[in-house]
Amino acid sequence: MLSPSWLSYLVSKRFLFAIVLFCSGALVTIYSVYQWKIENTRQQEFQFYKAHLNDELAVLIQGKAEITQAIAVSITTLPVLKQALQSQDIPIQPILAAYSQRLKEQTPYKEVWIQLVDAKGVSLARSWTQRKNDDLSQIRRDIASLLQQPRYMNNFSVGKFALTFKSLVPLYDDRRQLMGILEVISHVNSIDRMLAEANGVRSVVLVNRDYRAQLTRSKTGKFIGDYYVANDAVSESDMALIDRLGVEAMFEDSQYRIFDGQLLISHPIEDLQGQRMANWVSVLPLSDFQFVNLQQTQRQIVLISAFIIVLVLLLVAVVHFKRQTEFERRFFFEVFDTATEMVFVVKSQRMLLANRRFFEFFSQFKTVEDFHQHHDCICEFFVSETGYLSQFVNGDFWLDYLVKHKDQVHYAKVKQQDAIYIFLVKATEITNVQGERYISVLMSDVTEEYRYKNKLEQLIIQDELTGIYNRHYFNQVLNQEIKRHQRYQTPLSMAFIDIDHFKNINDHYGHDVGDEVLKTMTNTICNELRDTDVFCRVGGEEFVVMMPQTTLQNAMVIAERMRQSVEILHFEQLQETVTISIGLVELFQTESSTAFYKRADNALYQAKESGRNQVKFQSEI
């Protein structure tokens, strides 16, 4: 008969054997699940990366469209364009070429070309060649469409040279009749460079073989079969890779492909009719791919394994759990602290945690407790201004408002140590198992992007020579002021100014002297105007001053003051005195912008016919 000690020994051996057998079976099962989960996660990672890369490429293309259109709009403010459309004797090609060269030298946009097309679709000038007078309306669908329905247009197209991005902007005369089209053309190389810098991928832009016949003077000279390679920075190895895979495969669908240790992602580029004209193929070595979620999946499998072992070895599992929990806690705070945006957690309107970036920005505080000794909320640093967050928005505390409107974009203007910053603000509500409510807030500094946007918008409405507003801005403000007048019945006067004999100054002394006269005269008049007055250059030597809430009688005083201030100017380069003629009108209640402008022009004509250097007004229609 076995003794109790021996029985205990056998039981323990059997139990241990059962544990080993159970754990072995569990580990085999876990390993099988692990392999399936890893492969599934890899596929998901590739899908997520493909979506991310395609989204980023779409953002870059949209940014390219906005910048190219902004350049086109700014160029349309040049008076010489309309002059060239009215008279083909003006040598416009050197001006377009010089502008394109200036963009190349002074901006990041090195491959930008400009074309001026008249209202019949005939090319009047190209910045890159002397060729002109060919009818584009017969060969360019986009131009034909724009001539039928004038509007801003952005699209990709394939020509004789390359696949390019085009932004077309219509030009109108004073009667809003179409005079022509300004086209700004840019290459895809800049998108290629930005995508490579941001994501480390290589790009191969393939043009559909249907365009092979028209690419008679291809820029890169590279083809894979009949498919044109549109971007410059393409290696022979990447072309050979796609050739081995089969270039037709890249046009069959938009799925990712893995071939020869490379991840290939295809993004379609469509024409105006929605037909695929090209494919943007991004290439990334699998060795460079960062499997973020794969690591998380591996950790999950490890935790599951640990949980099964816990059922058998509770003590070991507890120790392991504590270590794992400590690791995850450190991992969370490491990620939390290394974030490039300000991140903080709030409970009951009081901040509990803040990351390192928060205290780098608010450098006067070292800890959350230190912050709360001086302030209750970060919203105390907000600048109250329309369009930006304040402590209360539509009756809600700003954090509650963010949570309720999380699908909207929110900005905060923050004043810190006498400097103003713009932040993009997002908030996420988190509830723990006890039902306690927390709000995680992320604030991204977009100050530089905001300033760049404002600078670009200023260039669009500002006259390049004089620094005052241009014709584009005048048209906007005139309609706004007329609507304000009709709604509130406040007076609105307008002065139409023309420099007397300015053409003689340009002819006898040169355009440099003429430009100096324009700038000096502009500065002089600015000193005579009020903050509410709007001063615009609407032509070569033609200017307009809009005077809101000003009667004709009061406007006469201002106009006479402007005239006298110019009359006493002295220019060393000129023998004669520079004077101005002014036509003055006050808006009638039901008068249109066209009629208002016409009366001002008639009053100016009367001032010139009466001997110049005087102010004339029209008080009747």
C-alpha positions as CSV (number, residue, x, y, z in Angstrom):
1,M,0.0,0.0,0.0
2,L,1.3,3.4,-1.0
3,S,2.1,5.8,1.8
4,P,0.4,9.2,1.8
5,S,3.6,10.8,0.8
6,W,4.0,8.6,-2.2
7,L,0.3,9.2,-3.1
8,S,0.8,12.9,-2.9
9,Y,3.9,12.5,-5.0
10,L,2.0,10.6,-7.7
11,V,-0.9,13.0,-7.6
12,S,1.5,15.9,-7.9
13,K,3.3,14.3,-10.9
14,R,0.0,13.5,-12.6
15,F,-1.2,17.1,-11.9
16,L,2.1,18.4,-13.2
17,F,1.8,16.2,-16.3
18,A,-1.8,17.5,-16.9
19,I,-0.6,21.0,-16.5
20,V,2.2,20.4,-19.0
21,L,-0.2,18.7,-21.4
22,F,-2.8,21.4,-21.0
23,C,-0.2,24.2,-21.4
24,S,1.3,22.5,-24.5
25,G,-2.1,22.2,-26.1
26,A,-2.9,25.7,-25.2
27,L,0.4,27.0,-26.6
28,V,-0.2,25.1,-29.8
29,T,-3.6,26.7,-30.1
30,I,-2.3,30.1,-29.2
31,Y,0.5,29.7,-31.7
32,S,-2.0,28.8,-34.5
33,V,-4.2,31.8,-33.5
34,Y,-1.1,33.9,-33.3
35,Q,0.0,33.1,-36.8
36,W,-3.5,33.8,-38.2
37,K,-3.8,37.0,-36.2
38,I,-0.4,38.2,-37.2
39,E,-1.1,37.6,-40.9
40,N,-4.5,39.3,-40.6
41,T,-3.0,42.2,-38.8
42,R,-0.3,42.6,-41.4
43,Q,-3.0,42.8,-44.1
44,Q,-4.9,45.4,-42.1
45,E,-1.7,47.4,-41.6
46,F,-1.1,47.4,-45.3
47,Q,-4.7,48.4,-45.9
48,F,-4.5,51.2,-43.3
49,Y,-1.2,52.4,-44.7
50,K,-2.6,52.4,-48.2
51,A,-5.6,54.5,-47.1
52,H,-3.3,56.9,-45.2
53,L,-0.9,57.3,-48.1
54,N,-3.8,57.8,-50.6
55,D,-5.3,60.4,-48.2
56,E,-2.0,62.2,-47.9
57,L,-1.5,62.2,-51.6
58,A,-5.1,63.6,-52.0
59,V,-4.2,66.3,-49.5
60,L,-1.0,67.2,-51.4
61,I,-2.9,67.3,-54.7
62,Q,-5.6,69.5,-53.1
63,G,-2.8,71.7,-51.7
64,K,-1.2,71.9,-55.1
65,A,-4.6,72.9,-56.5
66,E,-5.0,75.7,-53.9
67,I,-1.5,77.1,-54.3
68,T,-1.6,76.9,-58.2
69,Q,-5.0,78.6,-58.2
70,A,-3.8,81.3,-55.7
71,I,-0.8,82.0,-58.0
72,A,-3.2,82.2,-61.0
73,V,-5.6,84.6,-59.2
74,S,-2.7,86.8,-58.0
75,I,-1.4,87.0,-61.6
76,T,-4.8,88.0,-63.0
77,T,-4.5,91.3,-61.0
78,L,-1.7,92.5,-63.3
79,P,-3.4,95.2,-65.5
80,V,-1.1,94.3,-68.4
81,L,-3.0,91.0,-69.0
82,K,-6.3,92.8,-69.8
83,Q,-4.3,95.2,-71.9
84,A,-2.8,92.4,-73.9
85,L,-6.2,90.8,-74.4
86,Q,-7.5,94.1,-75.7
87,S,-4.5,94.8,-77.9
88,Q,-2.2,92.1,-79.3
89,D,0.6,94.7,-79.9
90,I,1.6,94.4,-76.2
91,P,4.6,92.0,-75.8
92,I,3.1,89.9,-73.1
93,Q,5.3,86.7,-73.5
94,P,8.4,88.2,-71.9
95,I,6.3,89.4,-68.9
96,L,4.9,85.8,-68.4
97,A,8.4,84.3,-68.8
98,A,9.8,86.8,-66.2
99,Y,7.0,86.0,-63.7
100,S,7.6,82.2,-64.2
101,Q,11.3,82.8,-63.6
102,R,10.6,84.8,-60.5
103,L,8.5,82.0,-59.0
104,K,11.3,79.6,-59.7
105,E,13.9,81.8,-58.0
106,Q,11.9,83.1,-55.0
107,T,9.5,80.3,-54.1
108,P,9.5,76.5,-53.7
109,Y,7.6,76.1,-57.0
110,K,10.4,75.5,-59.6
111,E,8.3,74.2,-62.5
112,V,5.5,76.6,-63.1
113,W,4.4,77.8,-66.6
114,I,1.9,80.4,-67.5
115,Q,-0.4,80.8,-70.6
116,L,-2.8,83.6,-71.6
117,V,-5.8,82.6,-73.8
118,D,-8.3,84.9,-75.3
119,A,-12.1,84.6,-75.2
120,K,-12.1,82.5,-78.4
121,G,-9.7,79.9,-77.0
122,V,-6.7,81.1,-78.9
123,S,-3.3,81.1,-77.1
124,L,-1.9,84.7,-77.0
125,A,1.3,83.9,-75.1
126,R,3.2,81.1,-73.3
127,S,5.9,81.7,-70.8
128,W,8.0,78.8,-72.0
129,T,7.9,79.4,-75.8
130,Q,7.3,82.0,-78.5
131,R,4.6,79.9,-80.1
132,K,1.1,81.4,-80.1
133,N,-2.1,82.0,-82.0
134,D,-3.2,78.3,-82.0
135,D,-6.8,77.5,-81.2
136,L,-6.9,75.5,-78.0
137,S,-10.7,75.2,-77.8
138,Q,-10.6,72.5,-80.5
139,I,-8.1,70.3,-78.7
140,R,-8.6,71.1,-75.0
141,R,-11.9,70.0,-73.4
142,D,-11.2,72.0,-70.2
143,I,-10.7,75.2,-72.2
144,A,-13.8,74.6,-74.3
145,S,-15.9,73.9,-71.2
146,L,-14.6,77.0,-69.4
147,L,-15.4,79.2,-72.4
148,Q,-19.0,77.9,-72.4
149,Q,-19.3,78.3,-68.6
150,P,-16.7,80.6,-67.1
151,R,-15.5,79.5,-63.7
152,Y,-12.3,78.5,-61.8
153,M,-11.1,75.1,-62.9
154,N,-8.4,72.8,-61.6
155,N,-7.5,69.5,-63.3
156,F,-4.8,67.1,-64.4
157,S,-4.2,66.8,-68.1
158,V,-1.7,65.2,-70.6
159,G,-0.2,67.2,-73.4
160,K,2.7,66.9,-75.7
161,F,5.3,67.2,-73.0
162,A,4.0,65.7,-69.7
163,L,1.3,65.0,-67.2
164,T,0.7,68.4,-65.5
165,F,-1.7,70.1,-63.1
166,K,-3.5,73.1,-64.6
167,S,-5.4,75.9,-62.8
168,L,-7.5,78.1,-65.1
169,V,-8.9,81.4,-64.0
170,P,-11.3,83.5,-66.2
171,L,-10.6,87.3,-66.8
172,Y,-13.5,89.7,-67.1
173,D,-13.8,93.3,-68.3
174,D,-15.6,96.1,-66.4
175,R,-18.9,94.8,-67.7
176,R,-18.3,91.3,-66.4
177,Q,-17.8,90.0,-70.0
178,L,-15.3,87.2,-70.5
179,M,-12.0,88.6,-71.9
180,G,-9.9,85.5,-71.7
181,I,-8.3,82.8,-69.5
182,L,-5.1,82.7,-67.5
183,E,-3.7,79.2,-67.1
184,V,-1.0,78.3,-64.6
185,I,0.6,74.9,-65.2
186,S,2.7,73.0,-62.7
187,H,4.5,69.7,-62.7
188,V,3.9,66.7,-60.5
189,N,7.5,66.6,-59.3
190,S,6.8,68.9,-56.3
191,I,4.2,66.4,-55.1
192,D,6.6,63.6,-55.6
193,R,9.2,65.4,-53.5
194,M,6.9,66.2,-50.6
195,L,5.4,62.7,-50.5
196,A,9.0,61.3,-50.4
197,E,10.0,63.7,-47.6
198,A,7.0,63.0,-45.5
199,N,6.7,59.2,-45.9
200,G,10.0,58.0,-47.3
201,V,8.3,56.4,-50.3
202,R,9.4,56.4,-54.0
203,S,6.9,57.4,-56.6
204,V,6.4,56.3,-60.2
205,V,3.7,58.3,-62.0
206,L,2.4,56.2,-65.0
207,V,0.3,57.8,-67.7
208,N,-2.3,55.6,-69.4
209,R,-1.1,54.2,-72.7
210,D,-4.1,55.8,-74.5
211,Y,-2.1,59.0,-74.4
212,R,1.1,57.5,-75.9
213,A,0.5,59.0,-79.4
214,Q,0.1,62.6,-78.2
215,L,3.3,62.6,-76.0
216,T,5.5,63.5,-79.0
217,R,7.9,65.6,-76.9
218,S,7.9,63.9,-73.6
219,K,9.7,65.7,-70.8
220,T,11.3,62.7,-69.1
221,G,11.7,60.4,-72.2
222,K,10.9,57.4,-70.0
223,F,8.4,54.7,-70.9
224,I,7.4,51.3,-69.6
225,G,6.0,49.7,-72.7
226,D,3.5,52.3,-73.9
227,Y,3.0,53.8,-70.4
228,Y,4.8,57.1,-70.0
229,V,6.7,57.8,-66.7
230,A,5.7,61.4,-65.8
231,N,7.9,62.3,-62.8
232,D,11.7,62.9,-63.1
233,A,13.1,61.2,-59.9
234,V,12.4,57.6,-61.0
235,S,15.1,55.0,-60.8
236,E,15.7,52.3,-63.4
237,S,15.3,49.7,-60.7
238,D,11.7,50.9,-59.9
239,M,10.9,50.9,-63.6
240,A,12.3,47.4,-64.0
241,L,10.3,46.3,-60.9
242,I,7.0,47.5,-62.4
243,D,7.9,46.0,-65.7
244,R,8.4,42.6,-64.1
245,L,5.2,42.8,-62.2
246,G,3.3,43.9,-65.3
247,V,2.5,47.6,-65.8
248,E,-1.1,46.7,-66.8
249,A,-1.6,45.2,-63.3
250,M,-1.2,48.7,-61.8
251,F,-4.2,49.9,-63.8
252,E,-6.5,46.9,-63.1
253,D,-7.4,48.0,-59.5
254,S,-6.4,50.2,-56.7
255,Q,-5.3,47.5,-54.3
256,Y,-1.8,47.3,-52.8
257,R,0.6,44.7,-54.1
258,I,3.7,43.0,-52.6
259,F,6.3,42.0,-55.1
260,D,10.1,41.4,-54.8
261,G,10.2,42.6,-51.2
262,Q,8.5,45.9,-52.1
263,L,5.0,47.3,-51.2
264,L,3.4,48.9,-54.2
265,I,0.3,51.2,-53.7
266,S,-1.7,52.5,-56.7
267,H,-3.7,55.8,-56.6
268,P,-5.8,56.7,-59.7
269,I,-5.6,60.1,-61.3
270,E,-8.8,60.9,-63.2
271,D,-9.6,63.5,-65.9
272,L,-12.6,65.8,-66.0
273,Q,-14.9,63.0,-67.2
274,G,-13.8,60.7,-64.4
275,Q,-11.7,58.5,-66.6
276,R,-8.5,57.1,-65.2
277,M,-5.7,59.0,-67.1
278,A,-2.8,58.0,-64.9
279,N,-1.8,56.0,-61.8
280,W,0.4,57.3,-59.0
281,V,2.4,54.2,-57.8
282,S,4.1,54.5,-54.4
283,V,6.9,52.1,-53.7
284,L,8.2,51.2,-50.2
285,P,10.6,48.4,-49.2
286,L,9.0,46.0,-46.8
287,S,12.1,46.3,-44.6
288,D,11.2,50.0,-44.1
289,F,7.6,49.4,-43.2
290,Q,6.7,50.2,-39.6
291,F,4.3,47.6,-38.2
292,V,2.6,49.6,-35.4
293,N,-0.5,47.5,-34.8
294,L,1.4,44.3,-35.4
295,Q,3.4,45.0,-32.2
296,Q,0.2,45.7,-30.4
297,T,-1.3,42.4,-31.6
298,Q,1.8,40.6,-30.5
299,R,1.4,42.1,-27.0
300,Q,-2.3,41.0,-27.0
301,I,-1.3,37.4,-27.8
302,V,1.3,37.5,-25.0
303,L,-1.4,38.7,-22.6
304,I,-3.7,36.0,-23.7
305,S,-1.0,33.4,-23.1
306,A,-0.3,34.9,-19.7
307,F,-4.0,34.8,-18.8
308,I,-4.1,31.0,-19.6
309,I,-1.0,30.4,-17.6
310,V,-2.6,32.4,-14.7
311,L,-5.3,29.7,-14.4
312,V,-2.5,27.2,-13.5
313,L,0.2,29.3,-12.0
314,L,-1.6,32.1,-10.2
315,L,1.4,33.4,-8.3
316,V,3.6,33.6,-11.4
317,A,0.8,35.2,-13.3
318,V,0.3,37.9,-10.7
319,V,3.9,38.8,-10.8
320,H,3.9,38.9,-14.6
321,F,0.7,41.0,-14.5
322,K,2.3,43.5,-12.2
323,R,5.3,43.8,-14.4
324,Q,3.3,44.0,-17.6
325,T,1.0,46.7,-16.0
326,E,4.1,48.7,-15.0
327,F,5.5,48.4,-18.5
328,E,2.2,49.6,-20.1
329,R,2.0,52.4,-17.6
330,R,5.5,53.6,-18.4
331,F,4.8,53.1,-22.1
332,F,1.6,55.2,-21.9
333,F,3.3,58.0,-20.1
334,E,6.3,57.8,-22.5
335,V,4.0,58.2,-25.5
336,F,1.9,60.8,-23.7
337,D,5.1,62.8,-22.8
338,T,6.7,62.6,-26.2
339,A,3.7,63.8,-28.2
340,T,4.5,66.9,-30.3
341,E,1.1,68.4,-29.5
342,M,-0.1,69.7,-26.2
343,V,-2.2,67.0,-24.5
344,F,-4.0,67.2,-21.2
345,V,-6.8,65.4,-19.3
346,V,-9.6,67.2,-17.6
347,K,-12.1,66.0,-15.0
348,S,-14.9,68.3,-13.7
349,Q,-13.4,71.3,-15.5
350,R,-10.1,70.8,-13.7
351,M,-6.9,69.6,-15.4
352,L,-5.4,66.4,-13.9
353,L,-2.6,65.5,-16.3
354,A,-0.6,67.5,-18.9
355,N,2.3,66.3,-21.1
356,R,5.8,67.7,-21.5
357,R,4.8,69.8,-24.5
358,F,2.2,71.6,-22.4
359,F,4.9,72.8,-19.9
360,E,7.3,73.6,-22.7
361,F,4.7,76.0,-24.1
362,F,3.6,77.4,-20.7
363,S,7.2,77.5,-19.4
364,Q,6.3,79.6,-16.4
365,F,4.7,76.5,-14.8
366,K,6.5,73.3,-13.8
367,T,3.6,71.1,-12.7
368,V,-0.2,70.9,-12.9
369,E,-0.5,72.0,-9.3
370,D,1.7,75.0,-10.1
371,F,-0.6,75.9,-13.0
372,H,-3.7,75.7,-10.8
373,Q,-2.2,77.9,-8.2
374,H,-2.5,80.7,-10.7
375,H,-5.2,79.7,-13.1
376,D,-8.4,77.6,-13.0
377,C,-8.5,76.8,-16.7
378,I,-6.3,77.1,-19.8
379,C,-9.3,79.0,-21.4
380,E,-8.1,82.0,-19.4
381,F,-5.3,82.4,-22.0
382,F,-7.9,82.4,-24.9
383,V,-8.2,85.6,-26.8
384,S,-12.0,86.3,-27.2
385,E,-12.6,86.8,-30.9
386,T,-15.2,85.7,-33.5
387,G,-14.4,82.4,-35.0
388,Y,-12.3,81.2,-32.1
389,L,-13.0,79.3,-28.8
390,S,-13.7,81.3,-25.6
391,Q,-14.6,80.1,-22.1
392,F,-18.3,79.8,-23.0
393,V,-19.5,79.0,-26.6
394,N,-23.3,79.3,-27.2
395,G,-23.9,78.9,-23.5
396,D,-21.8,75.8,-23.1
397,F,-18.5,75.5,-21.3
398,W,-15.9,75.3,-24.0
399,L,-14.9,71.6,-23.3
400,D,-18.6,70.5,-23.3
401,Y,-19.1,72.4,-26.6
402,L,-16.1,70.6,-28.1
403,V,-17.4,67.2,-27.1
404,K,-20.9,68.0,-28.5
405,H,-19.4,69.3,-31.8
406,K,-16.5,66.9,-32.2
407,D,-17.1,66.6,-36.0
408,Q,-16.4,70.3,-36.5
409,V,-13.1,72.1,-36.7
410,H,-12.3,74.3,-33.7
411,Y,-9.5,76.9,-33.3
412,A,-8.3,78.8,-30.2
413,K,-6.3,82.0,-30.2
414,V,-3.9,81.8,-27.3
415,K,-2.0,84.7,-25.7
416,Q,1.2,83.5,-24.0
417,Q,3.9,85.9,-22.8
418,D,2.7,88.7,-25.1
419,A,2.7,86.5,-28.2
420,I,-0.3,85.2,-30.1
421,Y,-0.6,81.6,-31.2
422,I,-3.3,79.7,-33.2
423,F,-4.1,76.1,-32.1
424,L,-6.3,73.4,-33.7
425,V,-8.2,71.9,-30.7
426,K,-9.8,68.5,-30.4
427,A,-11.5,66.9,-27.4
428,T,-12.5,63.3,-26.7
429,E,-14.8,62.2,-23.9
430,I,-13.6,59.1,-21.9
431,T,-15.7,57.2,-19.3
432,N,-14.0,54.6,-17.1
433,V,-15.6,51.5,-15.6
434,Q,-16.8,53.4,-12.6
435,G,-18.7,55.8,-14.9
436,E,-16.3,58.7,-14.1
437,R,-16.2,61.2,-17.0
438,Y,-12.8,62.5,-18.3
439,I,-12.0,64.7,-21.3
440,S,-8.8,64.3,-23.3
441,V,-7.8,67.5,-25.1
442,L,-5.2,67.8,-27.9
443,M,-4.0,71.2,-29.1
444,S,-1.9,71.4,-32.3
445,D,0.1,74.6,-32.9
446,V,-0.9,75.8,-36.5
447,T,0.3,79.4,-36.1
448,E,2.8,79.2,-39.0
449,E,0.3,77.6,-41.3
450,Y,-2.3,80.3,-40.3
451,R,0.2,83.1,-41.0
452,Y,1.2,81.7,-44.3
453,K,-2.5,81.4,-45.3
454,N,-3.1,85.0,-44.3
455,K,0.0,86.2,-46.2
456,L,-1.2,84.4,-49.3
457,E,-4.7,85.9,-49.0
458,Q,-3.1,89.3,-48.6
459,L,-1.2,88.8,-51.8
460,I,-4.4,88.1,-53.7
461,I,-6.1,91.4,-52.6
462,Q,-3.0,93.7,-52.6
463,D,-1.6,95.7,-55.5
464,E,2.0,94.6,-56.0
465,L,3.5,98.1,-56.8
466,T,1.7,100.5,-54.4
467,G,0.8,98.1,-51.5
468,I,-2.9,99.3,-51.5
469,Y,-5.9,97.1,-52.3
470,N,-6.3,96.0,-56.0
471,R,-9.3,95.7,-58.4
472,H,-10.2,92.2,-57.1
473,Y,-10.7,93.5,-53.6
474,F,-12.5,96.6,-54.8
475,N,-15.1,94.5,-56.6
476,Q,-15.7,92.5,-53.3
477,V,-15.9,95.5,-51.0
478,L,-18.1,97.6,-53.4
479,N,-20.9,95.0,-53.4
480,Q,-20.6,94.6,-49.6
481,E,-20.9,98.3,-49.0
482,I,-23.8,98.7,-51.3
483,K,-25.7,95.9,-49.4
484,R,-24.8,97.6,-46.1
485,H,-26.1,100.9,-47.5
486,Q,-29.4,99.4,-48.7
487,R,-29.9,97.6,-45.4
488,Y,-29.1,100.4,-42.9
489,Q,-29.6,103.5,-45.2
490,T,-26.2,104.9,-44.3
491,P,-24.5,107.1,-46.9
492,L,-21.8,105.8,-49.2
493,S,-19.6,108.0,-51.3
494,M,-16.9,107.1,-53.8
495,A,-14.1,109.1,-55.4
496,F,-12.7,108.1,-58.8
497,I,-9.1,109.4,-59.1
498,D,-6.9,109.6,-62.3
499,I,-3.4,111.1,-62.5
500,D,-3.3,113.9,-65.1
501,H,-1.1,113.3,-68.1
502,F,0.4,110.2,-66.6
503,K,1.1,108.6,-70.0
504,N,3.3,111.6,-70.8
505,I,5.3,110.9,-67.7
506,N,5.9,107.3,-68.6
507,D,6.7,108.2,-72.2
508,H,9.2,111.0,-71.4
509,Y,10.8,109.8,-68.2
510,G,10.4,106.1,-68.3
511,H,8.3,103.5,-66.3
512,D,10.7,103.6,-63.3
513,V,9.9,107.3,-62.8
514,G,6.2,106.6,-63.4
515,D,6.2,103.8,-60.8
516,E,7.9,106.2,-58.3
517,V,5.1,108.8,-59.0
518,L,2.4,106.1,-58.4
519,K,4.0,105.0,-55.1
520,T,4.6,108.5,-53.7
521,M,1.1,109.7,-54.7
522,T,-0.5,106.6,-53.1
523,N,1.4,107.2,-49.8
524,T,0.4,110.9,-49.8
525,I,-3.3,110.1,-50.3
526,C,-3.2,107.4,-47.6
527,N,-2.1,110.0,-45.1
528,E,-5.3,112.0,-45.9
529,L,-7.7,109.1,-45.5
530,R,-9.6,107.8,-42.5
531,D,-9.4,104.3,-41.1
532,T,-12.8,103.5,-42.6
533,D,-11.9,104.6,-46.1
534,V,-10.9,101.9,-48.6
535,F,-8.2,102.9,-51.2
536,C,-7.8,100.7,-54.3
537,R,-5.9,100.7,-57.5
538,V,-8.3,99.7,-60.3
539,G,-6.1,100.5,-63.3
540,G,-2.7,101.7,-64.4
541,E,-3.1,105.3,-63.1
542,E,-6.8,104.9,-61.9
543,F,-7.7,104.7,-58.3
544,V,-10.9,104.6,-56.2
545,V,-11.5,105.7,-52.6
546,M,-14.7,104.3,-51.1
547,M,-16.0,106.3,-48.1
548,P,-18.6,104.5,-46.0
549,Q,-21.0,106.5,-43.9
550,T,-19.9,109.7,-45.7
551,T,-22.2,112.1,-47.4
552,L,-21.3,113.8,-50.7
553,Q,-20.7,117.1,-48.9
554,N,-18.2,115.5,-46.5
555,A,-16.6,113.5,-49.3
556,M,-16.0,116.8,-51.1
557,V,-13.8,118.0,-48.2
558,I,-11.8,114.8,-48.2
559,A,-11.4,114.8,-52.0
560,E,-10.2,118.4,-52.1
561,R,-7.7,117.5,-49.3
562,M,-6.4,114.6,-51.4
563,R,-6.1,116.8,-54.5
564,Q,-4.2,119.6,-52.7
565,S,-1.8,117.1,-51.0
566,V,-0.8,115.7,-54.4
567,E,-0.5,119.1,-56.1
568,I,2.2,120.3,-53.6
569,L,4.3,117.2,-54.2
570,H,7.8,117.7,-55.7
571,F,9.6,115.2,-57.9
572,E,13.2,115.9,-58.7
573,Q,13.0,113.8,-61.9
574,L,10.1,115.8,-63.3
575,Q,9.9,119.4,-64.6
576,E,6.2,119.6,-64.4
577,T,3.8,119.3,-61.4
578,V,1.9,116.1,-60.8
579,T,-1.9,116.7,-60.3
580,I,-4.9,114.5,-60.1
581,S,-8.5,114.8,-61.3
582,I,-11.3,113.4,-59.1
583,G,-14.9,112.4,-59.9
584,L,-17.1,112.2,-56.8
585,V,-20.5,110.5,-56.3
586,E,-22.9,109.4,-53.5
587,L,-24.8,106.2,-53.8
588,F,-28.6,106.4,-54.4
589,Q,-30.9,104.0,-52.5
590,T,-31.7,101.6,-55.4
591,E,-28.6,102.2,-57.5
592,S,-26.7,99.2,-58.8
593,S,-22.9,98.9,-58.5
594,T,-22.5,99.3,-62.3
595,A,-24.5,102.5,-62.4
596,F,-22.7,103.8,-59.3
597,Y,-19.3,103.1,-60.9
598,K,-20.5,104.7,-64.2
599,R,-21.5,107.9,-62.5
600,A,-18.2,108.2,-60.8
601,D,-16.5,107.7,-64.2
602,N,-18.6,110.4,-65.7
603,A,-17.8,112.8,-62.9
604,L,-14.1,112.1,-63.5
605,Y,-14.5,112.8,-67.2
606,Q,-16.1,116.1,-66.3
607,A,-13.1,117.0,-64.1
608,K,-10.7,116.2,-67.0
609,E,-12.8,118.1,-69.6
610,S,-12.9,121.1,-67.3
611,G,-9.2,121.5,-67.2
612,R,-8.0,118.7,-64.8
613,N,-6.6,119.1,-61.3
614,Q,-10.0,119.6,-59.8
615,V,-12.9,117.7,-58.1
616,K,-16.3,117.3,-59.9
617,F,-19.3,115.5,-58.5
618,Q,-22.5,114.1,-59.9
619,S,-25.5,114.3,-57.7
620,E,-28.1,113.1,-60.3
621,I,-28.4,109.9,-62.3
